[in-house]
């Protein structure tokens, strides 16, 4: 992956994987790693995207980050950095990464779907 920015906090990667499906046709998937990311209020997370076109990250729950839809640009620094809001709701939330390979859109796969867990910073 070219030109990764350094960040403090957690890291989520979205990588394109090529394989042959059960019918012998070449295909691709986008893998989200780790499938479940645990964060605290105020913590940062970088989402690094390795795909041929721009990607989109959607968090369906309002108030976790500053907005619910984030474009991950393709280029020298294909990542976005998000900070969990101080009053983010606690719990486990699914999110979607939509990846475009130039022909069609694909959902990034993780824990089907990938999840973000927001925990109280107090023990």
Helices and strands as residue ranges (DSSP letters): E 10-20, E 26-33, E 36-40, E 44-50, E 55-59, E 69-72, E 79-83, E 91-100, E 105-109, E 115-119
